[in-house]
Amino acid sequence: MGKKKSNNTVSTNLKETPFAQMGQDYGICTKSLGDRRFDVYFTTGETKLGSLRGGIKKNKKSWVSRGSVVLVSFRSFQDDKVDILYVYNDDEVKYLYKSGEMSKDWRNSVLDETTKDENRGGIDIEDDDDCAFNLDEI
């Protein structure tokens, strides 16, 4: 018996990479909210709730995480929500940069801003003198 070859490599045909059409735009997932929902940041500076399309959920090769570049479609009946149609891998994102569809500076600045916000955590602890109990007494 011969050794079985594993087919773990992902080969992408860059010519089949979908570009944004009318009613679609590129975005970056900044936060995972659970239940196939994500915060998606756009080039205009606004953030909308993105819902992952069912066909993408079943495909393990298109895993969505923080910083993923996605192609979204705007909803005509709900202005504050978008549908995530496609998740780009790293090679496809480089192809979008080279073809002039997206700028590198935009993606890096978005990721820097969201990292600063996450590091803060929304909790400011300055003085513990106002604490109602003393840990030494416990």
N, C-alpha and C positions, 0 to 999 in steps of 0.2 A: 504494500500500500504506500502510495506517495503522500507527501505532506500537502495539506490543503492550503491554498493561498487565501489570505484574508483580504477583503476588499474594503478597507477602512478609509481609503483616500477619497476625498471629495474633489471631483474634477468639474470645473465650471466652464461652460462655453460663454465667454464674455460678450459675444455678439447677441446672445439671448437675454442679456440683462435688461429688464424693463426700465424705461425712462418715464418721468412724470408727464402725463397728458392733461388735457383740459379737466379741471375739477379735482386734480391730484397734486400732491406736493411731497417733498422730502421732509422728514422729521427725525428727531433723535429721542429715543426713550430715556427719560431721566429718572423714572421711578416706577417700580412694579407695585401695583395695588392689589394684586390677587384676582382670581376669577377671570383670567385672560384680559385684564384691564391695565393700562399703562398711562402715565403722564407723558405726553409727546410735546416736545419743544420745536417750534418752527423758526424759520429765518426771519419772520416778521417780529419775533420777540414774544409771541403769545404761546401759552401752554393750553392744550386741550386734552380731554380724556379720550384715549385711543382704545378701541376694542379689537381684539385679535380675531381675525376671520377663522372660521372653523377648519378650513382646509390646511391652514398653517399649523394649527394646534397638533394635528396628527403627524406632521413631518418633523422628526427629531433633528434633522439637519438644519432647520431654521429656528434655532433656539433664540428667544428674545431675552436680552439682559440689559442692564443699565449701560448706556452708550451705544446701543445698536442703532444703526441707521435704517430707517424704514420708509416704505412708500405708502402713503395714506390717501384715502379718498374722503372728501368732505361730504357730510350728509346735508341734503337740502332741507330736511325737516327738523334737524337739531343742529344749531350752530355751534354748540359747545362740545360736540362729540365728533370723532372721526373713526373710520374703519381702517385697520392696518391690513394692507393687501399683500405686501411682500417685505421680507427681511433680507437685507443685503449682507453678504459675508465680506471679509476683508479685501479679497481680490476685486470684488464688484465695486466696493467703495473707492478703491484706487482707480478703477476704470471710470467711475463717475467724476473723480477729480480731474483726470486726464482729459475727459471729453468736455469739461467745462460746465457740467451740470451742477456742481457743488464746490464751495471753496473750503480748503482745509482749515483756514483760520476760524470759520464759523463753528465747526465741530469742536475744535480744541477749546474755544472760549466758552462754549456751552458746558462742556465737561468740567472745566475749571470752576465755573460759577456754582454748579450743582454740588461739587465736592466741598466747596467752602460752606455751603448751606448745611450739608449733612454733618460736617465736623462740629458745627455749633450745637446741633441737636435741640435747639430751642430752649435750653435750660441754662440760666446764668446763675452761677454760685459765686458770690463775692465774699460775704462775711457769714461766718457761722455763729457769731455772737448773739444773733436774734433767735437762736434755736430754743425751743420751749423745754427741752430736756438735756441733761448732761450725760454723756456716754460713760463717764468715769463712775457715776453713781450706780449704774446698772450692773 
